[in-house]
Amino acid sequence: MRTISIFILLIYWSIMIFAPVMSKDIKFSRAKTNQAKIIEQKPQS
């Protein structure tokens, strides 16, 4: 039981540490795709 709780705590803290980093990566990737869409739409209009 003790090893399971330690394992769950490890997963929890890894999520808490890496969640802001992952959200920044997602925001940057969204911004890149949005810029690409804007660039693609300009020649069409």
C-alpha positions as CSV (number, residue, x, y, z in Angstrom):
1,M,0.0,0.0,0.0
2,R,2.8,2.4,0.8
3,T,4.6,1.9,-2.5
4,I,1.3,2.5,-4.4
5,S,0.8,5.8,-2.5
6,I,4.4,6.9,-3.3
7,F,3.8,6.0,-6.9
8,I,0.6,8.0,-7.1
9,L,2.4,11.0,-5.4
10,L,5.2,10.7,-8.0
11,I,2.6,10.8,-10.9
12,Y,0.8,13.7,-9.2
13,W,3.9,15.9,-8.8
14,S,5.2,15.1,-12.3
15,I,1.8,16.3,-13.6
16,M,1.9,19.4,-11.5
17,I,5.5,20.3,-12.6
18,F,5.0,19.5,-16.3
19,A,1.5,20.9,-16.8
20,P,2.6,24.6,-17.2
21,V,5.4,23.5,-19.6
22,M,3.0,21.5,-21.7
23,S,0.4,24.3,-21.8
24,K,3.0,26.7,-23.0
25,D,4.0,24.3,-25.8
26,I,0.4,23.9,-26.8
27,K,-0.1,27.7,-26.8
28,F,3.0,28.1,-29.0
29,S,1.8,25.4,-31.4
30,R,-1.6,27.0,-31.6
31,A,-0.1,30.3,-32.4
32,K,2.0,28.8,-35.1
33,T,-1.0,27.1,-36.7
34,N,-3.0,30.3,-36.5
35,Q,-0.3,32.2,-38.2
36,A,0.0,29.6,-40.9
37,K,-3.7,29.7,-41.5
38,I,-3.7,33.5,-41.8
39,I,-0.8,33.4,-44.2
40,E,-2.6,30.8,-46.3
41,Q,-5.8,32.7,-46.3
42,K,-4.3,36.0,-47.5
43,P,-3.6,34.9,-51.1
44,Q,-7.1,33.5,-51.5
45,S,-8.9,36.7,-50.6
